[in-house]
Amino acid sequence: MKIKKYLAVILSMIFLCAGFIGCKSESTAEKNDNGQSKNIVFGVNQFPSNLDPAEGFNGWFVSMYGVGETLVKLDKNMKIEPLLADSWKRVNDLTWKFHIKDGAKFQDGTPVNGKTVKASLERSLKLNPRAESILLIDSITEDGQYVSIKTKTPYEAFLGNIADPVAIIVNTGAAKDTFTKAPVCTGPFKVKSYVPESKVVVEKNKNYWGDEAKIDGAAFKYIKDANTRAMALQLGEIDAAQSISSDNISLFADKSKYNTDKITSLRIIMSYENLNNEFLKDPAVRKAIALGVNRESYAKDVLKGTAEAAVGPFPKSLPFGENNLTSYKYDKEGAVKLLNEAGYTDTDGDGIREKNGEKLQLNLAFYTSRSELPVIAQAMQSELKEIGIAVKLQSYESVANVLKSGSFDLCLYSVNTATSGDPQSFLELYFKTGGSENYGKYSNPEVDSLIDELKNEKDTQKRNDIAIDVQKKLLEDNSDIFLVTPMLNLVSKSDVSGLTMYPVDYYLLNSSVDIK
């Protein structure tokens, strides 16, 4: 393992010394246009399929780049604060009325009003099933600077969910054939260029309705390899980098050279379990897996203290989080006993259990853009082998198609669980029967009923209690394996200021960011 790690670092250095020398002039041009302009270069580990905020999760990137804005946003404490809407009120159980800020403009100078907001939201609802799922909008009406949104049912999570970047406001009257490369939004920066799988460059929006940006622009370079990203920051080819791996974070401890910002995320690293798999249909196998993985070791040793062991899907910092749940402790002997009692035995002495003549073998898929997933996959493979389960690792750049096609047994996934500060949408999308992200095909009528109850409950404490009850059911059923809650990190050179970490990772560049 150490030899592989050192080889990876050496290869990264060769790539940087060769590749970055060739692009150094381009990087310098981005940062110092005629020695006058101020620009920042980010190294990022994720990249959008295109820049249309209404497609998939692309809106998260458009928000991160400082290009797109929603009606409201979340602060560092996950509280709702104004953005394009400066005020709102709940008219009745179904209807919310927003006032759009006077003077708000799109990046092409077009005014933002109730009519343009209505058109944008209707476009998102039409193009993105997730928008329909998390917003539950029945109808939208507009009147000057006001827009009224009626939901299909009383929906307590609506205000937080309208902050999701799937609801970024775009000028639908702009040239539609450019939306995938340069959407016309309202943020302090606008898209200058987009190169698929490579780079996005943004520039200051001179029509911005809010505080003028302090820098002239920024570039977001897709550097998916964690070692390469860290080396690029060390060599000064980039000014800031997201998601520095646990192996590399100590390289940036010198506070005179680097700023390091860390925050406990709202993410969960979990493993989907495909309940169409004959072995995983067996509750005994699922529970044995839950007992046979050492979450504490993953957090402390494998990820070197850059994560916390998980219990359920939500972090302990949330009022409906894991502090209210009973955790699974690592219990190898208990896992072995369960499998023995369920009739899984190793009859040929090869270390792999069988039942009815079938080897207990599972595939574990993972993707490489998040550096923590490959090392967790290796740890899981080793631990499950110790209890007699053979695991074959399958590495992908993206598991989106793997999940959609159901061509997996286990699949590691990192996901934001409470992007609105409310539990409802995550539970509904991932664990309700037929949920759009319920790729493991988990189904429990009691869970479905509780999620429906959550949708209609107004009292905050009762909502928290219902969410806790749902999680208890998930843990009883071992619907999926909840492993660790990672910490987010952002490292920048010391001359960069104004970058702020949020528990959700779709906020990054804003008008306050500066570089000396």
C-alpha positions in Angstrom: 0.0 0.0 0.0 2.8 2.4 0.9 4.6 1.7 -2.4 1.5 2.4 -4.3 1.0 5.6 -2.5 4.6 6.8 -3.2 4.3 5.8 -6.8 1.1 7.9 -7.1 2.9 10.9 -5.6 5.8 10.5 -7.9 3.5 10.2 -10.9 1.7 13.3 -9.8 5.0 15.2 -9.5 6.0 14.1 -13.1 2.6 15.2 -14.4 2.8 18.6 -12.7 6.4 19.3 -13.8 5.6 18.3 -17.3 2.0 19.3 -17.8 1.9 22.4 -15.7 5.0 23.9 -17.3 3.1 23.7 -20.5 0.1 25.5 -19.1 1.9 27.9 -16.8 1.5 30.8 -19.1 -2.2 30.2 -19.3 -2.6 30.0 -15.6 -0.5 33.2 -15.2 -2.7 34.9 -17.7 -5.8 33.9 -15.8 -4.4 35.4 -12.6 -2.6 38.4 -14.0 -4.1 40.0 -17.0 -1.5 42.6 -18.1 -0.5 42.7 -14.5 -3.7 44.6 -13.6 -6.6 42.3 -12.9 -7.1 40.1 -9.8 -8.0 36.5 -10.4 -8.1 33.3 -8.4 -7.5 29.7 -9.6 -9.3 26.9 -7.8 -8.5 23.2 -8.0 -11.7 21.2 -7.7 -12.5 17.5 -7.5 -15.9 17.5 -9.0 -17.1 18.9 -12.4 -20.6 19.4 -13.9 -21.8 17.6 -17.0 -22.9 21.1 -18.2 -23.8 24.5 -16.7 -27.6 24.4 -17.0 -28.8 24.7 -13.3 -32.0 22.9 -14.1 -30.2 19.7 -15.2 -29.3 17.1 -12.6 -27.1 18.6 -9.8 -25.4 21.1 -12.1 -27.0 23.9 -10.3 -24.8 23.1 -7.3 -21.7 24.0 -9.4 -23.3 27.1 -10.8 -23.9 28.3 -7.3 -20.4 27.3 -6.2 -18.9 29.4 -9.0 -20.7 32.5 -7.8 -22.8 32.6 -11.0 -26.3 31.5 -9.8 -28.6 32.6 -7.0 -31.8 31.4 -5.4 -34.6 33.3 -3.7 -33.2 32.5 -0.3 -30.0 31.0 1.0 -28.7 29.2 4.0 -26.1 30.6 6.4 -23.4 28.7 8.3 -25.9 27.7 10.9 -28.3 26.4 8.3 -30.7 29.3 8.9 -32.7 30.9 6.1 -31.6 34.3 5.0 -32.6 36.6 2.1 -31.0 36.5 -1.3 -33.0 37.5 -4.4 -36.1 37.7 -2.2 -35.8 40.3 0.5 -38.9 39.2 2.3 -41.5 36.5 2.3 -44.5 35.3 4.3 -46.7 32.2 4.5 -50.1 33.2 3.4 -51.8 29.9 4.3 -50.8 26.3 4.7 -50.2 26.0 1.0 -49.0 29.4 -0.2 -45.8 31.3 0.2 -45.4 34.9 -1.1 -42.0 36.4 -1.9 -41.0 39.9 -2.7 -38.1 40.2 -5.2 -35.5 42.8 -4.4 -36.0 46.0 -6.2 -33.1 46.6 -8.6 -32.1 42.9 -8.9 -30.9 42.2 -12.4 -29.8 39.3 -14.5 -26.2 39.3 -15.9 -27.4 40.7 -19.2 -29.1 43.6 -17.5 -32.7 42.2 -17.6 -34.7 43.1 -14.5 -35.6 40.3 -12.1 -39.3 40.3 -11.2 -42.2 38.0 -10.4 -42.6 37.1 -14.0 -39.0 36.1 -14.6 -38.9 34.1 -11.4 -42.1 32.3 -12.3 -40.7 31.3 -15.7 -37.4 30.1 -14.2 -39.0 27.9 -11.5 -41.4 26.4 -14.0 -38.5 25.6 -16.3 -36.7 23.8 -13.4 -39.9 21.8 -12.6 -40.2 20.8 -16.2 -36.6 19.7 -16.7 -35.6 18.2 -13.3 -37.6 15.4 -11.5 -35.7 16.3 -8.3 -37.0 19.8 -8.4 -40.5 18.5 -8.6 -39.8 16.1 -5.7 -38.2 18.5 -3.3 -40.4 21.6 -4.0 -43.8 20.0 -4.5 -45.1 23.1 -6.4 -48.6 23.1 -7.6 -48.8 26.5 -9.1 -47.0 29.9 -9.4 -48.5 33.3 -9.8 -46.8 36.7 -10.2 -47.6 40.3 -9.6 -44.9 42.9 -10.3 -42.1 42.2 -7.8 -44.1 39.5 -6.0 -44.3 35.8 -6.8 -46.7 33.5 -5.0 -46.0 29.7 -4.8 -48.7 27.2 -3.9 -47.5 23.7 -2.9 -49.5 20.5 -3.5 -49.8 19.8 0.2 -48.8 21.7 3.4 -45.1 21.5 3.2 -42.9 22.6 6.1 -39.6 21.9 4.3 -40.5 24.2 1.4 -38.6 27.3 2.4 -35.4 25.5 3.0 -35.7 23.5 -0.2 -36.2 26.6 -2.3 -32.6 27.4 -1.4 -31.4 24.3 -3.2 -29.5 25.3 -6.4 -32.0 23.4 -8.5 -34.1 26.5 -8.0 -31.5 29.0 -9.2 -33.2 31.8 -11.0 -32.2 32.1 -14.7 -33.3 34.4 -17.5 -35.4 32.0 -19.6 -35.7 34.7 -22.3 -32.0 34.5 -23.0 -30.6 32.4 -25.9 -31.6 28.9 -24.9 -28.9 27.2 -26.9 -26.2 28.7 -24.6 -27.7 27.5 -21.3 -25.4 24.5 -21.1 -22.3 26.6 -21.4 -23.2 30.0 -20.2 -26.5 30.4 -18.3 -27.7 33.9 -17.7 -28.2 34.1 -13.9 -28.0 36.8 -11.2 -24.7 36.2 -9.3 -21.7 38.4 -8.8 -19.8 36.4 -11.5 -20.8 35.3 -15.0 -19.5 32.5 -17.1 -16.7 33.5 -19.5 -15.9 30.0 -20.8 -16.7 26.4 -20.1 -14.5 23.5 -21.3 -16.1 20.1 -20.5 -14.1 17.9 -18.1 -11.5 20.6 -17.8 -12.2 24.1 -16.7 -14.8 26.9 -16.0 -13.7 30.5 -16.1 -15.9 33.2 -14.6 -15.6 37.0 -14.7 -17.0 39.8 -12.6 -20.7 40.6 -13.4 -20.7 44.4 -13.8 -24.5 44.4 -13.6 -24.6 42.7 -10.2 -27.3 44.1 -8.0 -25.4 43.5 -4.8 -21.9 44.3 -3.5 -19.3 44.5 -6.3 -16.9 41.6 -6.5 -13.4 42.3 -5.2 -11.7 40.2 -7.8 -12.0 40.3 -11.5 -12.6 36.6 -12.1 -11.8 33.0 -11.2 -11.0 29.7 -12.9 -12.1 26.3 -11.6 -9.8 23.6 -12.8 -10.9 20.0 -12.7 -8.1 18.1 -10.9 -9.7 14.9 -9.9 -6.6 13.2 -8.4 -6.1 14.2 -4.8 -2.3 14.0 -4.9 -2.1 16.1 -8.1 -4.5 18.7 -6.6 -2.3 19.0 -3.5 0.8 19.3 -5.5 -0.6 21.9 -7.7 -1.4 24.1 -4.6 2.2 23.5 -3.3 3.7 24.6 -6.6 1.5 27.7 -6.8 -0.3 26.6 -10.0 -3.6 27.1 -8.2 -4.6 29.4 -5.3 -7.1 27.2 -3.5 -8.1 23.6 -3.5 -11.1 21.7 -2.2 -11.1 18.3 -0.5 -7.4 17.9 0.3 -7.1 14.2 1.2 -6.3 13.0 4.7 -2.8 11.9 3.4 -2.0 15.4 2.3 -3.7 17.9 4.7 -0.6 18.0 6.9 1.4 19.5 4.0 -0.5 22.8 4.5 0.0 23.3 8.2 2.2 26.4 7.8 -0.2 29.2 8.6 2.2 31.8 7.1 1.7 30.2 3.7 -1.7 28.7 3.8 -5.2 29.2 5.1 -7.0 26.0 6.1 -10.7 26.0 6.8 -12.5 22.9 8.1 -16.1 22.2 9.0 -18.1 19.1 9.8 -20.2 18.5 6.7 -23.8 17.4 6.3 -22.6 14.6 4.2 -22.8 10.9 4.9 -20.5 8.3 3.3 -22.8 5.3 3.0 -23.0 2.1 1.1 -26.1 1.4 -0.9 -27.2 -2.2 -0.6 -29.0 -3.6 -3.6 -32.0 -5.5 -2.2 -32.5 -7.3 -5.5 -29.4 -9.2 -4.7 -30.3 -12.6 -3.3 -27.8 -12.5 -0.5 -28.7 -8.9 0.5 -32.4 -9.8 0.6 -31.4 -11.7 3.8 -31.7 -9.5 6.9 -29.0 -11.6 8.6 -26.4 -10.8 5.9 -27.2 -7.1 6.0 -26.9 -7.0 9.8 -23.7 -9.0 9.6 -22.2 -6.4 7.3 -23.4 -3.6 9.6 -21.6 -5.3 12.5 -18.5 -6.3 10.5 -17.4 -2.8 9.4 -15.4 -0.7 11.8 -16.7 2.9 11.5 -14.5 4.2 14.3 -11.4 2.9 12.6 -12.5 4.4 9.3 -12.8 7.8 10.9 -9.7 7.7 13.1 -7.3 5.6 11.2 -8.2 5.2 7.6 -9.2 8.9 7.2 -6.8 10.1 9.8 -9.2 12.0 12.0 -10.9 13.9 9.1 -14.3 12.3 9.6 -16.6 11.1 12.4 -18.0 7.6 12.8 -21.7 7.7 11.7 -24.7 6.1 13.2 -27.5 7.1 10.9 -27.6 9.4 7.9 -27.6 12.7 9.7 -24.7 14.2 11.7 -24.9 14.7 15.4 -25.0 18.5 15.0 -28.5 18.4 13.7 -31.5 18.1 16.2 -32.7 15.0 14.4 -29.2 13.6 14.1 -27.4 10.6 15.4 -27.2 11.7 19.0 -30.7 10.3 19.3 -29.9 6.8 17.9 -28.2 3.6 19.1 -25.1 3.0 17.1 -23.8 -0.3 15.7 -20.5 -1.1 17.3 -17.9 -3.1 15.5 -18.6 -6.7 16.4 -16.7 -9.3 14.3 -17.7 -12.2 16.5 -21.4 -11.1 16.4 -21.3 -10.9 12.6 -19.8 -14.4 12.4 -22.4 -15.8 14.8 -25.2 -14.3 12.7 -23.9 -15.8 9.5 -23.4 -19.2 11.1 -27.0 -19.2 12.4 -28.3 -18.2 9.0 -26.7 -21.2 7.4 -23.7 -19.5 5.7 -20.7 -21.8 6.2 -17.3 -22.3 4.6 -17.5 -25.9 3.4 -14.3 -25.9 1.2 -12.0 -24.0 3.5 -11.3 -21.1 1.1 -12.4 -18.5 3.7 -15.6 -17.7 1.8 -19.0 -18.8 3.1 -21.5 -20.5 1.0 -25.2 -21.3 1.1 -27.2 -23.5 -1.2 -24.0 -24.0 -3.2 -23.5 -20.3 -3.8 -20.5 -18.4 -2.7 -21.2 -15.3 -0.5 -19.6 -12.9 -2.9 -20.5 -9.2 -3.5 -19.3 -6.5 -5.8 -18.5 -3.1 -4.1 -18.6 -0.1 -6.5 -17.1 3.3 -5.7 -15.9 6.4 -7.5 -12.5 8.0 -7.4 -13.2 11.7 -7.4 -13.7 11.7 -3.6 -10.3 10.5 -2.2 -11.9 8.9 0.9 -14.0 6.4 -1.0 -11.2 4.1 -2.4 -9.5 3.7 0.9 -12.8 3.0 2.7 -13.6 0.4 0.0 -10.3 -1.4 0.6 -10.9 -1.4 4.4 -14.4 -2.8 3.9 -13.1 -5.5 1.5 -10.6 -6.6 4.2 -13.0 -6.6 7.1 -15.8 -8.4 5.3 -13.3 -11.1 4.2 -12.6 -11.7 7.9 -16.2 -12.7 8.4 -16.3 -14.8 5.3 -17.8 -12.4 2.7 -15.8 -12.0 -0.5 -15.9 -8.5 -1.9 -14.7 -7.5 -5.4 -13.9 -3.8 -5.8 -15.2 -2.0 -8.9 -13.7 1.5 -9.5 -15.4 4.1 -11.6 -15.0 7.8 -12.4 -18.8 8.1 -11.8 -21.3 5.6 -10.4 -24.3 7.5 -11.7 -25.1 5.0 -14.5 -24.1 2.1 -12.2 -26.8 3.2 -9.7 -29.4 4.0 -12.2 -29.0 0.6 -13.9 -28.9 -1.3 -10.6 -25.7 -3.1 -11.7 -24.2 -3.2 -8.2 -24.4 -5.2 -5.0 -22.8 -2.6 -2.7 -22.0 1.0 -3.8 -20.1 3.6 -1.8 -21.6 7.1 -2.1 -21.0 10.5 -0.5 -24.2 12.6 -0.3 -25.4 15.7 1.4 -28.2 14.7 3.7 -29.8 17.9 5.0 -29.1 20.6 2.4 -32.1 22.6 3.6 -31.5 22.0 7.3 -34.6 19.8 7.3 -34.7 16.0 7.1 -37.7 15.5 4.8 -36.4 15.7 1.3 -33.4 13.3 1.9 -35.6 10.7 3.6 -38.2 10.9 0.9 -35.8 10.7 -2.0 -33.5 8.0 -0.6 -35.7 5.7 1.5 -39.3 6.1 0.5 -40.6 3.4 -1.8 -40.0 4.6 -5.4 -37.9 7.5 -4.3 -35.8 8.9 -7.2 -32.5 8.2 -5.3 -33.6 4.9 -3.7 -31.3 2.8 -5.9 -31.2 -0.1 -3.5 -35.0 -0.5 -3.8 -35.6 -0.4 -0.1 -39.3 -0.5 0.8 -41.0 -0.5 4.2 -44.7 0.6 4.5 -44.0 1.9 8.0 -41.2 4.2 6.8 -43.4 5.4 3.9 -46.1 6.3 6.4 -43.8 8.1 8.7 -42.3 10.1 5.8 -45.9 11.1 4.7 -46.6 12.1 8.3 -43.4 14.2 8.3 -44.5 16.1 5.2 -47.6 17.4 6.9 -46.3 18.0 10.4 -45.9 21.7 11.3 -44.4 21.5 14.8 -40.6 21.5 14.6 -40.0 19.2 17.5 -42.5 16.7 16.3 -40.8 16.8 12.9 -37.5 16.0 14.5 -39.1 13.1 16.4 -40.6 11.6 13.3 -37.3 11.8 11.5 -35.6 10.0 14.4 -38.3 7.3 14.2 -37.6 6.9 10.5 -33.9 6.5 11.1 -34.6 3.8 13.8 -36.5 1.8 11.2 -33.7 2.2 8.7 -31.2 0.9 11.2 -33.4 -2.0 12.2 -33.8 -3.0 8.6 -30.1 -2.2 7.7 -31.5 -0.5 4.5 -28.0 0.8 3.8 -24.7 1.0 5.6 -24.0 4.4 7.2 -20.2 4.7 7.6 -18.7 8.2 8.4 -19.5 11.9 8.3 -16.6 13.5 6.6 -15.2 17.0 7.3 -15.0 19.5 4.5 -11.8 21.3 4.0 -10.7 24.2 1.8 -7.0 25.2 1.6 -5.9 28.4 0.0 -2.7 30.5 -0.2 -2.3 33.0 2.6 -2.9 35.9 0.2 -6.5 34.7 -0.4 -9.2 36.0 1.9 -13.0 35.9 2.2 -13.5 32.2 1.5 -16.0 30.7 3.9 -16.9 27.1 4.5 -20.5 26.1 4.8 -21.9 22.7 6.0 -23.4 22.4 2.5 -20.8 22.4 -0.2 -22.6 24.4 -2.9 -21.4 27.8 -1.7 -17.8 28.9 -2.4 -17.1 32.0 -4.5 -18.8 35.2 -3.6 -18.3 39.0 -3.9 -16.2 39.1 -0.7 -13.5 36.8 -1.9 -10.2 38.7 -2.5 -6.5 38.1 -3.3 -3.5 40.3 -2.7 
